[in-house]
């Protein structure tokens, strides 16, 4: 069948295929690096926000400890506040 298999047969562009494979490998690697950096940055920002909230309320936390509150009793108001703020922010983003 000369239409399907010309004189030289089917010619695969091996050099171009290797170039594309290397380029895609580099793009995937670059995406993983940037994704990891964004994930790390997000974690640092979230940690900093929580840390600042705790520092802003250290007097309240100290009073709760002096009264005899457990760690769980101290943390629950922060969790509830975070849930409420997150829910409010998510509702108004739409």
PyMOL Python script that loads the backbone (N, CA, C, O; Angstrom):
from pymol import cmd

cmd.read_pdbstr("""\
ATOM      1  N   UNK A   1       0.844  -1.180   0.000  1.00  0.00           N
ATOM      2  CA  UNK A   1       0.000   0.000   0.000  1.00  0.00           C
ATOM      3  C   UNK A   1       0.888   1.242   0.000  1.00  0.00           C
ATOM      4  O   UNK A   1       1.329   1.679   1.063  1.00  0.00           O
ATOM      5  N   UNK A   2       1.152   1.804  -1.144  1.00  0.00           N
ATOM      6  CA  UNK A   2       2.038   2.962  -1.242  1.00  0.00           C
ATOM      7  C   UNK A   2       1.486   4.207  -0.548  1.00  0.00           C
ATOM      8  O   UNK A   2       2.256   5.073  -0.132  1.00  0.00           O
ATOM      9  N   UNK A   3       0.166   4.307  -0.418  1.00  0.00           N
ATOM     10  CA  UNK A   3      -0.397   5.489   0.243  1.00  0.00           C
ATOM     11  C   UNK A   3      -0.073   5.493   1.735  1.00  0.00           C
ATOM     12  O   UNK A   3       0.174   6.547   2.322  1.00  0.00           O
ATOM     13  N   UNK A   4      -0.076   4.293   2.348  1.00  0.00           N
ATOM     14  CA  UNK A   4       0.159   4.189   3.778  1.00  0.00           C
ATOM     15  C   UNK A   4       1.641   4.175   4.086  1.00  0.00           C
ATOM     16  O   UNK A   4       2.082   4.856   5.012  1.00  0.00           O
ATOM     17  N   UNK A   5       2.418   3.418   3.336  1.00  0.00           N
ATOM     18  CA  UNK A   5       3.850   3.302   3.589  1.00  0.00           C
ATOM     19  C   UNK A   5       4.611   3.805   2.371  1.00  0.00           C
ATOM     20  O   UNK A   5       4.871   3.032   1.449  1.00  0.00           O
ATOM     21  N   UNK A   6       4.973   5.085   2.349  1.00  0.00           N
ATOM     22  CA  UNK A   6       5.750   5.572   1.201  1.00  0.00           C
ATOM     23  C   UNK A   6       7.134   4.939   1.170  1.00  0.00           C
ATOM     24  O   UNK A   6       7.409   4.026   1.948  1.00  0.00           O
ATOM     25  N   UNK A   7       7.994   5.400   0.302  1.00  0.00           N
ATOM     26  CA  UNK A   7       9.302   4.777   0.096  1.00  0.00           C
ATOM     27  C   UNK A   7      10.078   4.569   1.386  1.00  0.00           C
ATOM     28  O   UNK A   7      10.558   3.465   1.642  1.00  0.00           O
ATOM     29  N   UNK A   8      10.209   5.576   2.179  1.00  0.00           N
ATOM     30  CA  UNK A   8      10.992   5.467   3.395  1.00  0.00           C
ATOM     31  C   UNK A   8      10.198   4.889   4.560  1.00  0.00           C
ATOM     32  O   UNK A   8      10.748   4.731   5.650  1.00  0.00           O
ATOM     33  N   UNK A   9       8.941   4.573   4.363  1.00  0.00           N
ATOM     34  CA  UNK A   9       8.103   4.102   5.453  1.00  0.00           C
ATOM     35  C   UNK A   9       7.615   5.274   6.300  1.00  0.00           C
ATOM     36  O   UNK A   9       7.734   6.435   5.909  1.00  0.00           O
ATOM     37  N   UNK A  10       7.082   4.955   7.426  1.00  0.00           N
ATOM     38  CA  UNK A  10       6.578   5.996   8.326  1.00  0.00           C
ATOM     39  C   UNK A  10       7.769   6.629   9.034  1.00  0.00           C
ATOM     40  O   UNK A  10       8.634   5.923   9.551  1.00  0.00           O
ATOM     41  N   UNK A  11       7.813   7.943   9.058  1.00  0.00           N
ATOM     42  CA  UNK A  11       8.928   8.668   9.656  1.00  0.00           C
ATOM     43  C   UNK A  11       8.450   9.314  10.957  1.00  0.00           C
ATOM     44  O   UNK A  11       7.537  10.140  10.964  1.00  0.00           O
ATOM     45  N   UNK A  12       9.088   8.915  12.047  1.00  0.00           N
ATOM     46  CA  UNK A  12       8.776   9.516  13.339  1.00  0.00           C
ATOM     47  C   UNK A  12       9.789  10.631  13.596  1.00  0.00           C
ATOM     48  O   UNK A  12      10.981  10.471  13.334  1.00  0.00           O
ATOM     49  N   UNK A  13       9.313  11.731  14.100  1.00  0.00           N
ATOM     50  CA  UNK A  13      10.176  12.871  14.384  1.00  0.00           C
ATOM     51  C   UNK A  13      10.732  12.713  15.797  1.00  0.00           C
ATOM     52  O   UNK A  13      10.224  13.310  16.746  1.00  0.00           O
ATOM     53  N   UNK A  14      11.778  11.904  15.923  1.00  0.00           N
ATOM     54  CA  UNK A  14      12.330  11.546  17.234  1.00  0.00           C
ATOM     55  C   UNK A  14      12.924  12.753  17.953  1.00  0.00           C
ATOM     56  O   UNK A  14      12.741  12.899  19.162  1.00  0.00           O
ATOM     57  N   UNK A  15      13.627  13.611  17.236  1.00  0.00           N
ATOM     58  CA  UNK A  15      14.252  14.779  17.872  1.00  0.00           C
ATOM     59  C   UNK A  15      13.187  15.719  18.439  1.00  0.00           C
ATOM     60  O   UNK A  15      13.324  16.207  19.560  1.00  0.00           O
ATOM     61  N   UNK A  16      12.129  15.972  17.669  1.00  0.00           N
ATOM     62  CA  UNK A  16      11.059  16.848  18.138  1.00  0.00           C
ATOM     63  C   UNK A  16      10.318  16.231  19.310  1.00  0.00           C
ATOM     64  O   UNK A  16       9.925  16.931  20.243  1.00  0.00           O
ATOM     65  N   UNK A  17      10.126  14.914  19.261  1.00  0.00           N
ATOM     66  CA  UNK A  17       9.455  14.217  20.356  1.00  0.00           C
ATOM     67  C   UNK A  17      10.287  14.316  21.637  1.00  0.00           C
ATOM     68  O   UNK A  17       9.737  14.564  22.710  1.00  0.00           O
ATOM     69  N   UNK A  18      11.590  14.128  21.538  1.00  0.00           N
ATOM     70  CA  UNK A  18      12.466  14.260  22.713  1.00  0.00           C
ATOM     71  C   UNK A  18      12.433  15.680  23.268  1.00  0.00           C
ATOM     72  O   UNK A  18      12.406  15.871  24.484  1.00  0.00           O
ATOM     73  N   UNK A  19      12.434  16.679  22.381  1.00  0.00           N
ATOM     74  CA  UNK A  19      12.365  18.074  22.824  1.00  0.00           C
ATOM     75  C   UNK A  19      11.065  18.345  23.576  1.00  0.00           C
ATOM     76  O   UNK A  19      11.074  18.987  24.626  1.00  0.00           O
ATOM     77  N   UNK A  20       9.953  17.858  23.042  1.00  0.00           N
ATOM     78  CA  UNK A  20       8.664  18.066  23.708  1.00  0.00           C
ATOM     79  C   UNK A  20       8.604  17.350  25.050  1.00  0.00           C
ATOM     80  O   UNK A  20       8.067  17.895  26.015  1.00  0.00           O
ATOM     81  N   UNK A  21       9.143  16.147  25.126  1.00  0.00           N
ATOM     82  CA  UNK A  21       9.151  15.410  26.397  1.00  0.00           C
ATOM     83  C   UNK A  21       9.977  16.145  27.448  1.00  0.00           C
ATOM     84  O   UNK A  21       9.561  16.251  28.601  1.00  0.00           O
ATOM     85  N   UNK A  22      11.139  16.651  27.058  1.00  0.00           N
ATOM     86  CA  UNK A  22      11.980  17.389  28.000  1.00  0.00           C
ATOM     87  C   UNK A  22      11.313  18.694  28.433  1.00  0.00           C
ATOM     88  O   UNK A  22      11.385  19.080  29.600  1.00  0.00           O
ATOM     89  N   UNK A  23      10.664  19.368  27.482  1.00  0.00           N
ATOM     90  CA  UNK A  23       9.971  20.613  27.814  1.00  0.00           C
ATOM     91  C   UNK A  23       8.819  20.355  28.780  1.00  0.00           C
ATOM     92  O   UNK A  23       8.646  21.096  29.747  1.00  0.00           O
ATOM     93  N   UNK A  24       8.033  19.316  28.528  1.00  0.00           N
ATOM     94  CA  UNK A  24       6.920  18.980  29.425  1.00  0.00           C
ATOM     95  C   UNK A  24       7.424  18.565  30.800  1.00  0.00           C
ATOM     96  O   UNK A  24       6.809  18.909  31.809  1.00  0.00           O
ATOM     97  N   UNK A  25       8.524  17.837  30.857  1.00  0.00           N
ATOM     98  CA  UNK A  25       9.108  17.457  32.138  1.00  0.00           C
ATOM     99  C   UNK A  25       9.521  18.693  32.924  1.00  0.00           C
ATOM    100  O   UNK A  25       9.282  18.777  34.129  1.00  0.00           O
ATOM    101  N   UNK A  26      10.149  19.663  32.235  1.00  0.00           N
ATOM    102  CA  UNK A  26      10.569  20.900  32.892  1.00  0.00           C
ATOM    103  C   UNK A  26       9.362  21.699  33.382  1.00  0.00           C
ATOM    104  O   UNK A  26       9.392  22.244  34.486  1.00  0.00           O
ATOM    105  N   UNK A  27       8.310  21.776  32.584  1.00  0.00           N
ATOM    106  CA  UNK A  27       7.106  22.520  32.981  1.00  0.00           C
ATOM    107  C   UNK A  27       6.448  21.863  34.183  1.00  0.00           C
ATOM    108  O   UNK A  27       5.998  22.560  35.092  1.00  0.00           O
ATOM    109  N   UNK A  28       6.381  20.531  34.208  1.00  0.00           N
ATOM    110  CA  UNK A  28       5.816  19.835  35.372  1.00  0.00           C
ATOM    111  C   UNK A  28       6.651  20.100  36.625  1.00  0.00           C
ATOM    112  O   UNK A  28       6.102  20.352  37.697  1.00  0.00           O
ATOM    113  N   UNK A  29       7.967  20.043  36.488  1.00  0.00           N
ATOM    114  CA  UNK A  29       8.859  20.299  37.613  1.00  0.00           C
ATOM    115  C   UNK A  29       8.692  21.723  38.119  1.00  0.00           C
ATOM    116  O   UNK A  29       8.633  21.963  39.325  1.00  0.00           O
ATOM    117  N   UNK A  30       8.615  22.667  37.181  1.00  0.00           N
ATOM    118  CA  UNK A  30       8.427  24.068  37.544  1.00  0.00           C
ATOM    119  C   UNK A  30       7.081  24.268  38.258  1.00  0.00           C
ATOM    120  O   UNK A  30       7.000  25.028  39.223  1.00  0.00           O
ATOM    121  N   UNK A  31       6.036  23.594  37.791  1.00  0.00           N
ATOM    122  CA  UNK A  31       4.729  23.678  38.441  1.00  0.00           C
ATOM    123  C   UNK A  31       4.759  23.124  39.853  1.00  0.00           C
ATOM    124  O   UNK A  31       4.144  23.691  40.757  1.00  0.00           O
ATOM    125  N   UNK A  32       5.467  22.025  40.049  1.00  0.00           N
ATOM    126  CA  UNK A  32       5.579  21.463  41.394  1.00  0.00           C
ATOM    127  C   UNK A  32       6.337  22.393  42.331  1.00  0.00           C
ATOM    128  O   UNK A  32       5.970  22.540  43.496  1.00  0.00           O
ATOM    129  N   UNK A  33       7.393  23.019  41.823  1.00  0.00           N
ATOM    130  CA  UNK A  33       8.170  23.946  42.653  1.00  0.00           C
ATOM    131  C   UNK A  33       7.312  25.153  43.039  1.00  0.00           C
ATOM    132  O   UNK A  33       7.254  25.520  44.213  1.00  0.00           O
ATOM    133  N   UNK A  34       6.651  25.768  42.067  1.00  0.00           N
ATOM    134  CA  UNK A  34       5.814  26.928  42.377  1.00  0.00           C
ATOM    135  C   UNK A  34       4.626  26.545  43.246  1.00  0.00           C
ATOM    136  O   UNK A  34       4.254  27.294  44.149  1.00  0.00           O
ATOM    137  N   UNK A  35       4.031  25.396  42.986  1.00  0.00           N
ATOM    138  CA  UNK A  35       2.929  24.933  43.832  1.00  0.00           C
ATOM    139  C   UNK A  35       3.373  24.711  45.265  1.00  0.00           C
ATOM    140  O   UNK A  35       2.661  25.067  46.204  1.00  0.00           O
ATOM    141  N   UNK A  36       4.551  24.121  45.436  1.00  0.00           N
ATOM    142  CA  UNK A  36       5.089  23.916  46.783  1.00  0.00           C
ATOM    143  C   UNK A  36       5.362  25.233  47.494  1.00  0.00           C
ATOM    144  O   UNK A  36       5.087  25.374  48.686  1.00  0.00           O
ATOM    145  N   UNK A  37       5.909  26.201  46.752  1.00  0.00           N
ATOM    146  CA  UNK A  37       6.168  27.517  47.342  1.00  0.00           C
ATOM    147  C   UNK A  37       4.866  28.204  47.746  1.00  0.00           C
ATOM    148  O   UNK A  37       4.795  28.818  48.810  1.00  0.00           O
ATOM    149  N   UNK A  38       3.844  28.108  46.910  1.00  0.00           N
ATOM    150  CA  UNK A  38       2.553  28.706  47.247  1.00  0.00           C
ATOM    151  C   UNK A  38       1.935  28.023  48.457  1.00  0.00           C
ATOM    152  O   UNK A  38       1.359  28.689  49.317  1.00  0.00           O
ATOM    153  N   UNK A  39       2.047  26.704  48.532  1.00  0.00           N
ATOM    154  CA  UNK A  39       1.514  25.959  49.670  1.00  0.00           C
ATOM    155  C   UNK A  39       2.228  26.368  50.956  1.00  0.00           C
ATOM    156  O   UNK A  39       1.590  26.584  51.987  1.00  0.00           O
ATOM    157  N   UNK A  40       3.543  26.473  50.890  1.00  0.00           N
ATOM    158  CA  UNK A  40       4.335  26.885  52.053  1.00  0.00           C
ATOM    159  C   UNK A  40       3.997  28.313  52.468  1.00  0.00           C
ATOM    160  O   UNK A  40       3.843  28.592  53.657  1.00  0.00           O
ATOM    161  N   UNK A  41       3.881  29.211  51.507  1.00  0.00           N
ATOM    162  CA  UNK A  41       3.541  30.595  51.802  1.00  0.00           C
ATOM    163  C   UNK A  41       2.155  30.701  52.434  1.00  0.00           C
ATOM    164  O   UNK A  41       1.955  31.455  53.386  1.00  0.00           O
ATOM    165  N   UNK A  42       1.202  29.944  51.900  1.00  0.00           N
ATOM    166  CA  UNK A  42      -0.143  29.946  52.482  1.00  0.00           C
ATOM    167  C   UNK A  42      -0.131  29.455  53.923  1.00  0.00           C
ATOM    168  O   UNK A  42      -0.809  30.019  54.781  1.00  0.00           O
ATOM    169  N   UNK A  43       0.635  28.410  54.187  1.00  0.00           N
ATOM    170  CA  UNK A  43       0.736  27.894  55.551  1.00  0.00           C
ATOM    171  C   UNK A  43       1.338  28.906  56.503  1.00  0.00           C
ATOM    172  O   UNK A  43       0.880  29.053  57.636  1.00  0.00           O
ATOM    173  N   UNK A  44       2.364  29.603  56.043  1.00  0.00           N
ATOM    174  CA  UNK A  44       2.987  30.625  56.883  1.00  0.00           C
ATOM    175  C   UNK A  44       2.013  31.764  57.161  1.00  0.00           C
ATOM    176  O   UNK A  44       1.944  32.255  58.288  1.00  0.00           O
ATOM    177  N   UNK A  45       1.261  32.190  56.154  1.00  0.00           N
ATOM    178  CA  UNK A  45       0.295  33.270  56.355  1.00  0.00           C
ATOM    179  C   UNK A  45      -0.818  32.866  57.321  1.00  0.00           C
ATOM    180  O   UNK A  45      -1.229  33.663  58.165  1.00  0.00           O
ATOM    181  N   UNK A  46      -1.301  31.639  57.199  1.00  0.00           N
ATOM    182  CA  UNK A  46      -2.353  31.169  58.105  1.00  0.00           C
ATOM    183  C   UNK A  46      -1.815  31.078  59.522  1.00  0.00           C
ATOM    184  O   UNK A  46      -2.487  31.490  60.467  1.00  0.00           O
ATOM    185  N   UNK A  47      -0.605  30.541  59.681  1.00  0.00           N
ATOM    186  CA  UNK A  47       0.004  30.458  61.009  1.00  0.00           C
ATOM    187  C   UNK A  47       0.168  31.852  61.608  1.00  0.00           C
ATOM    188  O   UNK A  47      -0.109  32.056  62.790  1.00  0.00           O
ATOM    189  N   UNK A  48       0.612  32.801  60.809  1.00  0.00           N
ATOM    190  CA  UNK A  48       0.814  34.157  61.291  1.00  0.00           C
ATOM    191  C   UNK A  48      -0.504  34.798  61.720  1.00  0.00           C
ATOM    192  O   UNK A  48      -0.549  35.490  62.737  1.00  0.00           O
ATOM    193  N   UNK A  49      -1.573  34.577  60.960  1.00  0.00           N
ATOM    194  CA  UNK A  49      -2.870  35.148  61.323  1.00  0.00           C
ATOM    195  C   UNK A  49      -3.368  34.576  62.648  1.00  0.00           C
ATOM    196  O   UNK A  49      -3.882  35.310  63.492  1.00  0.00           O
ATOM    197  N   UNK A  50      -3.216  33.277  62.825  1.00  0.00           N
ATOM    198  CA  UNK A  50      -3.641  32.651  64.087  1.00  0.00           C
ATOM    199  C   UNK A  50      -2.787  33.156  65.236  1.00  0.00           C
ATOM    200  O   UNK A  50      -3.298  33.457  66.314  1.00  0.00           O
ATOM    201  N   UNK A  51      -1.491  33.247  65.002  1.00  0.00           N
ATOM    202  CA  UNK A  51      -0.573  33.720  66.041  1.00  0.00           C
ATOM    203  C   UNK A  51      -0.910  35.156  66.455  1.00  0.00           C
ATOM    204  O   UNK A  51      -0.888  35.479  67.642  1.00  0.00           O
ATOM    205  N   UNK A  52      -1.219  36.008  65.491  1.00  0.00           N
ATOM    206  CA  UNK A  52      -1.578  37.392  65.801  1.00  0.00           C
ATOM    207  C   UNK A  52      -2.890  37.460  66.577  1.00  0.00           C
ATOM    208  O   UNK A  52      -3.032  38.293  67.472  1.00  0.00           O
ATOM    209  N   UNK A  53      -3.851  36.597  66.248  1.00  0.00           N
ATOM    210  CA  UNK A  53      -5.114  36.581  66.992  1.00  0.00           C
ATOM    211  C   UNK A  53      -4.886  36.159  68.439  1.00  0.00           C
ATOM    212  O   UNK A  53      -5.493  36.713  69.356  1.00  0.00           O
ATOM    213  N   UNK A  54      -4.021  35.190  68.638  1.00  0.00           N
ATOM    214  CA  UNK A  54      -3.725  34.736  70.001  1.00  0.00           C
ATOM    215  C   UNK A  54      -2.998  35.831  70.771  1.00  0.00           C
ATOM    216  O   UNK A  54      -3.299  36.065  71.942  1.00  0.00           O
ATOM    217  N   UNK A  55      -2.050  36.498  70.134  1.00  0.00           N
ATOM    218  CA  UNK A  55      -1.338  37.579  70.811  1.00  0.00           C
ATOM    219  C   UNK A  55      -2.265  38.740  71.161  1.00  0.00           C
ATOM    220  O   UNK A  55      -2.112  39.370  72.207  1.00  0.00           O
ATOM    221  N   UNK A  56      -3.222  39.017  70.287  1.00  0.00           N
ATOM    222  CA  UNK A  56      -4.162  40.100  70.555  1.00  0.00           C
ATOM    223  C   UNK A  56      -5.062  39.777  71.739  1.00  0.00           C
ATOM    224  O   UNK A  56      -5.570  40.680  72.403  1.00  0.00           O
ATOM    225  N   UNK A  57      -5.252  38.520  71.997  1.00  0.00           N
ATOM    226  CA  UNK A  57      -6.151  38.117  73.088  1.00  0.00           C
ATOM    227  C   UNK A  57      -5.422  37.458  74.241  1.00  0.00           C
ATOM    228  O   UNK A  57      -6.027  36.695  74.994  1.00  0.00           O
ATOM    229  N   UNK A  58      -4.174  37.727  74.392  1.00  0.00           N
ATOM    230  CA  UNK A  58      -3.415  37.054  75.438  1.00  0.00           C
ATOM    231  C   UNK A  58      -3.914  37.391  76.833  1.00  0.00           C
ATOM    232  O   UNK A  58      -3.787  36.574  77.745  1.00  0.00           O
ATOM    233  N   UNK A  59      -4.480  38.582  77.017  1.00  0.00           N
ATOM    234  CA  UNK A  59      -5.029  38.938  78.335  1.00  0.00           C
ATOM    235  C   UNK A  59      -6.234  38.051  78.640  1.00  0.00           C
ATOM    236  O   UNK A  59      -6.368  37.541  79.752  1.00  0.00           O
ATOM    237  N   UNK A  60      -7.109  37.867  77.651  1.00  0.00           N
ATOM    238  CA  UNK A  60      -8.275  36.996  77.843  1.00  0.00           C
ATOM    239  C   UNK A  60      -7.831  35.564  78.140  1.00  0.00           C
ATOM    240  O   UNK A  60      -8.385  34.903  79.019  1.00  0.00           O
ATOM    241  N   UNK A  61      -6.830  35.092  77.399  1.00  0.00           N
ATOM    242  CA  UNK A  61      -6.337  33.726  77.610  1.00  0.00           C
ATOM    243  C   UNK A  61      -5.744  33.593  79.006  1.00  0.00           C
ATOM    244  O   UNK A  61      -5.958  32.586  79.681  1.00  0.00           O
ATOM    245  N   UNK A  62      -5.007  34.598  79.435  1.00  0.00           N
ATOM    246  CA  UNK A  62      -4.408  34.562  80.776  1.00  0.00           C
ATOM    247  C   UNK A  62      -5.488  34.526  81.855  1.00  0.00           C
ATOM    248  O   UNK A  62      -5.364  33.783  82.829  1.00  0.00           O
ATOM    249  N   UNK A  63      -6.526  35.307  81.693  1.00  0.00           N
ATOM    250  CA  UNK A  63      -7.631  35.306  82.664  1.00  0.00           C
ATOM    251  C   UNK A  63      -8.303  33.943  82.683  1.00  0.00           C
ATOM    252  O   UNK A  63      -8.618  33.426  83.755  1.00  0.00           O
ATOM    253  N   UNK A  64      -8.530  33.350  81.507  1.00  0.00           N
ATOM    254  CA  UNK A  64      -9.163  32.030  81.444  1.00  0.00           C
ATOM    255  C   UNK A  64      -8.295  30.984  82.147  1.00  0.00           C
ATOM    256  O   UNK A  64      -8.817  30.099  82.825  1.00  0.00           O
ATOM    257  N   UNK A  65      -6.977  31.084  81.988  1.00  0.00           N
ATOM    258  CA  UNK A  65      -6.091  30.134  82.667  1.00  0.00           C
ATOM    259  C   UNK A  65      -6.122  30.326  84.177  1.00  0.00           C
ATOM    260  O   UNK A  65      -6.115  29.357  84.937  1.00  0.00           O
ATOM    261  N   UNK A  66      -6.154  31.594  84.606  1.00  0.00           N
ATOM    262  CA  UNK A  66      -6.196  31.869  86.045  1.00  0.00           C
ATOM    263  C   UNK A  66      -7.478  31.351  86.683  1.00  0.00           C
ATOM    264  O   UNK A  66      -7.483  30.938  87.843  1.00  0.00           O
ATOM    265  N   UNK A  67      -8.562  31.376  85.917  1.00  0.00           N
ATOM    266  CA  UNK A  67      -9.838  30.876  86.427  1.00  0.00           C
ATOM    267  C   UNK A  67      -9.839  29.351  86.472  1.00  0.00           C
ATOM    268  O   UNK A  67     -10.592  28.748  87.236  1.00  0.00           O
ATOM    269  N   UNK A  68      -8.993  28.732  85.650  1.00  0.00           N
ATOM    270  CA  UNK A  68      -8.895  27.277  85.672  1.00  0.00           C
ATOM    271  C   UNK A  68      -9.420  26.594  84.420  1.00  0.00           C
ATOM    272  O   UNK A  68      -9.744  25.407  84.456  1.00  0.00           O
ATOM    273  N   UNK A  69      -9.508  27.318  83.320  1.00  0.00           N
ATOM    274  CA  UNK A  69     -10.017  26.739  82.077  1.00  0.00           C
ATOM    275  C   UNK A  69      -8.979  25.779  81.487  1.00  0.00           C
ATOM    276  O   UNK A  69      -7.772  26.002  81.579  1.00  0.00           O
ATOM    277  N   UNK A  70      -9.488  24.713  80.882  1.00  0.00           N
ATOM    278  CA  UNK A  70      -8.593  23.753  80.237  1.00  0.00           C
ATOM    279  C   UNK A  70      -8.170  24.284  78.863  1.00  0.00           C
ATOM    280  O   UNK A  70      -8.709  25.281  78.384  1.00  0.00           O
ATOM    281  N   UNK A  71      -7.201  23.608  78.236  1.00  0.00           N
ATOM    282  CA  UNK A  71      -6.734  24.016  76.906  1.00  0.00           C
ATOM    283  C   UNK A  71      -7.865  23.971  75.880  1.00  0.00           C
ATOM    284  O   UNK A  71      -7.977  24.848  75.024  1.00  0.00           O
ATOM    285  N   UNK A  72      -8.698  22.943  75.981  1.00  0.00           N
ATOM    286  CA  UNK A  72      -9.815  22.801  75.047  1.00  0.00           C
ATOM    287  C   UNK A  72     -10.809  23.944  75.214  1.00  0.00           C
ATOM    288  O   UNK A  72     -11.320  24.474  74.226  1.00  0.00           O
ATOM    289  N   UNK A  73     -11.084  24.324  76.451  1.00  0.00           N
ATOM    290  CA  UNK A  73     -12.017  25.416  76.714  1.00  0.00           C
ATOM    291  C   UNK A  73     -11.465  26.734  76.188  1.00  0.00           C
ATOM    292  O   UNK A  73     -12.235  27.606  75.784  1.00  0.00           O
ATOM    293  N   UNK A  74     -10.162  26.892  76.186  1.00  0.00           N
ATOM    294  CA  UNK A  74      -9.549  28.114  75.670  1.00  0.00           C
ATOM    295  C   UNK A  74      -9.574  28.126  74.141  1.00  0.00           C
ATOM    296  O   UNK A  74      -9.776  29.180  73.537  1.00  0.00           O
ATOM    297  N   UNK A  75      -9.374  26.984  73.518  1.00  0.00           N
ATOM    298  CA  UNK A  75      -9.276  26.923  72.049  1.00  0.00           C
ATOM    299  C   UNK A  75     -10.619  26.966  71.345  1.00  0.00           C
ATOM    300  O   UNK A  75     -10.700  27.454  70.218  1.00  0.00           O
ATOM    301  N   UNK A  76     -11.670  26.473  71.973  1.00  0.00           N
ATOM    302  CA  UNK A  76     -12.978  26.395  71.306  1.00  0.00           C
ATOM    303  C   UNK A  76     -13.483  27.763  70.848  1.00  0.00           C
ATOM    304  O   UNK A  76     -13.961  27.859  69.717  1.00  0.00           O
ATOM    305  N   UNK A  77     -13.408  28.838  71.662  1.00  0.00           N
ATOM    306  CA  UNK A  77     -13.876  30.135  71.145  1.00  0.00           C
ATOM    307  C   UNK A  77     -13.124  30.605  69.904  1.00  0.00           C
ATOM    308  O   UNK A  77     -13.719  31.225  69.022  1.00  0.00           O
ATOM    309  N   UNK A  78     -11.826  30.320  69.823  1.00  0.00           N
ATOM    310  CA  UNK A  78     -11.064  30.695  68.633  1.00  0.00           C
ATOM    311  C   UNK A  78     -11.531  29.905  67.410  1.00  0.00           C
ATOM    312  O   UNK A  78     -11.638  30.456  66.314  1.00  0.00           O
ATOM    313  N   UNK A  79     -11.806  28.623  67.601  1.00  0.00           N
ATOM    314  CA  UNK A  79     -12.294  27.812  66.487  1.00  0.00           C
ATOM    315  C   UNK A  79     -13.662  28.287  66.009  1.00  0.00           C
ATOM    316  O   UNK A  79     -13.907  28.373  64.806  1.00  0.00           O
ATOM    317  N   UNK A  80     -14.547  28.593  66.944  1.00  0.00           N
ATOM    318  CA  UNK A  80     -15.889  29.064  66.576  1.00  0.00           C
ATOM    319  C   UNK A  80     -15.787  30.407  65.846  1.00  0.00           C
ATOM    320  O   UNK A  80     -16.466  30.625  64.842  1.00  0.00           O
ATOM    321  N   UNK A  81     -14.950  31.291  66.347  1.00  0.00           N
ATOM    322  CA  UNK A  81     -14.770  32.591  65.693  1.00  0.00           C
ATOM    323  C   UNK A  81     -14.214  32.419  64.278  1.00  0.00           C
ATOM    324  O   UNK A  81     -14.665  33.087  63.348  1.00  0.00           O
ATOM    325  N   UNK A  82     -13.240  31.529  64.115  1.00  0.00           N
ATOM    326  CA  UNK A  82     -12.680  31.277  62.791  1.00  0.00           C
ATOM    327  C   UNK A  82     -13.705  30.697  61.830  1.00  0.00           C
ATOM    328  O   UNK A  82     -13.740  31.068  60.657  1.00  0.00           O
ATOM    329  N   UNK A  83     -14.544  29.785  62.325  1.00  0.00           N
ATOM    330  CA  UNK A  83     -15.599  29.214  61.482  1.00  0.00           C
ATOM    331  C   UNK A  83     -16.597  30.279  61.051  1.00  0.00           C
ATOM    332  O   UNK A  83     -17.004  30.329  59.891  1.00  0.00           O
ATOM    333  N   UNK A  84     -16.986  31.127  61.992  1.00  0.00           N
ATOM    334  CA  UNK A  84     -17.951  32.180  61.664  1.00  0.00           C
ATOM    335  C   UNK A  84     -17.369  33.170  60.661  1.00  0.00           C
ATOM    336  O   UNK A  84     -18.041  33.550  59.702  1.00  0.00           O
ATOM    337  N   UNK A  85     -16.135  33.584  60.873  1.00  0.00           N
ATOM    338  CA  UNK A  85     -15.510  34.534  59.941  1.00  0.00           C
ATOM    339  C   UNK A  85     -15.299  33.907  58.573  1.00  0.00           C
ATOM    340  O   UNK A  85     -15.515  34.559  57.552  1.00  0.00           O
ATOM    341  N   UNK A  86     -14.883  32.658  58.545  1.00  0.00           N
ATOM    342  CA  UNK A  86     -14.693  31.974  57.271  1.00  0.00           C
ATOM    343  C   UNK A  86     -15.998  31.781  56.522  1.00  0.00           C
ATOM    344  O   UNK A  86     -16.049  31.934  55.302  1.00  0.00           O
ATOM    345  N   UNK A  87     -17.042  31.449  57.244  1.00  0.00           N
ATOM    346  CA  UNK A  87     -18.357  31.267  56.624  1.00  0.00           C
ATOM    347  C   UNK A  87     -18.878  32.590  56.087  1.00  0.00           C
ATOM    348  O   UNK A  87     -19.443  32.644  54.994  1.00  0.00           O
ATOM    349  N   UNK A  88     -18.684  33.675  56.870  1.00  0.00           N
ATOM    350  CA  UNK A  88     -19.133  34.993  56.444  1.00  0.00           C
ATOM    351  C   UNK A  88     -18.378  35.438  55.196  1.00  0.00           C
ATOM    352  O   UNK A  88     -18.976  35.973  54.263  1.00  0.00           O
ATOM    353  N   UNK A  89     -17.070  35.217  55.180  1.00  0.00           N
ATOM    354  CA  UNK A  89     -16.258  35.623  54.031  1.00  0.00           C
ATOM    355  C   UNK A  89     -16.640  34.814  52.787  1.00  0.00           C
ATOM    356  O   UNK A  89     -16.685  35.353  51.681  1.00  0.00           O
ATOM    357  N   UNK A  90     -16.913  33.532  52.974  1.00  0.00           N
ATOM    358  CA  UNK A  90     -17.284  32.677  51.835  1.00  0.00           C
ATOM    359  C   UNK A  90     -18.649  33.100  51.267  1.00  0.00           C
ATOM    360  O   UNK A  90     -18.863  33.032  50.057  1.00  0.00           O
ATOM    361  N   UNK A  91     -19.557  33.529  52.129  1.00  0.00           N
ATOM    362  CA  UNK A  91     -20.889  33.911  51.669  1.00  0.00           C
ATOM    363  C   UNK A  91     -20.825  35.192  50.860  1.00  0.00           C
ATOM    364  O   UNK A  91     -21.537  35.324  49.864  1.00  0.00           O
ATOM    365  N   UNK A  92     -19.987  36.143  51.263  1.00  0.00           N
ATOM    366  CA  UNK A  92     -19.936  37.432  50.582  1.00  0.00           C
ATOM    367  C   UNK A  92     -19.027  37.419  49.360  1.00  0.00           C
ATOM    368  O   UNK A  92     -19.002  38.397  48.614  1.00  0.00           O
ATOM    369  N   UNK A  93     -18.285  36.346  49.133  1.00  0.00           N
ATOM    370  CA  UNK A  93     -17.434  36.254  47.952  1.00  0.00           C
ATOM    371  C   UNK A  93     -18.214  35.904  46.696  1.00  0.00           C
ATOM    372  O   UNK A  93     -17.753  36.172  45.586  1.00  0.00           O
ATOM    373  N   UNK A  94     -19.352  35.328  46.852  1.00  0.00           N
ATOM    374  CA  UNK A  94     -20.128  34.874  45.679  1.00  0.00           C
ATOM    375  C   UNK A  94     -20.577  35.980  44.800  1.00  0.00           C
ATOM    376  O   UNK A  94     -21.233  35.736  43.788  1.00  0.00           O
TER     377      UNK A  94
END
""", "prot")
cmd.dss("prot")
cmd.show_as("cartoon", "prot")
cmd.util.cbc("prot")
cmd.orient("prot")
